[in-house]
């Protein structure tokens, strides 16, 4: 029985404007597969409507990083692979990462770097691409003077949590939330204040 062919090797590089359509596609996959599957209030269509402008702004923001993982052989900066006959195929972007700096505040006087999003297409997982995206994010964060890196993940995303722990992240705090429209019957009455 023949196994699946190995996925092509991906290379990680800083994104350029021509990569945005592929990043939007990956962003829609990330929201559908992860966030919307775990939170019914997430709108996975947002990235299709607003993603181009949001990713373009990220590219222009010196406090942000936008990386892509592209199939080896993809033309630098085009987000496309040459097809037979020299014509371009569909987007070669198979993953991306977004990082952003968080400036010091009074009680936490350090610069942090937040890994806002990380996605690798399913057929490319397990080959080290996510680890390479994360390593590039760490290098960028250090070069920008960050002393801490942060990431958020859904508690139900066990694979994601295992991945982030392998990259060196460890729980420091837990964010709890409550949908207030559902809270009327589920939560105790708040205390009254004078």
ABEGO torsion letter per residue (X at the ends): XBBBBBBBBBBBBBBBAAAAAAAAAAAAAAAAAAAAAABAABBAAAAAAAAAAAAAAAAABAABBBBBBBBBGBBBGAGBBBBBGGBBBBBABABBBBBBBBBBBAABABBBBBBABBBBBAAABGAGAAAAAAAAAAAAAAAAGBABBBBBBBAABAAAAAAAAAAGBBBABBBBBBBAAAAAAABBBBBBBX
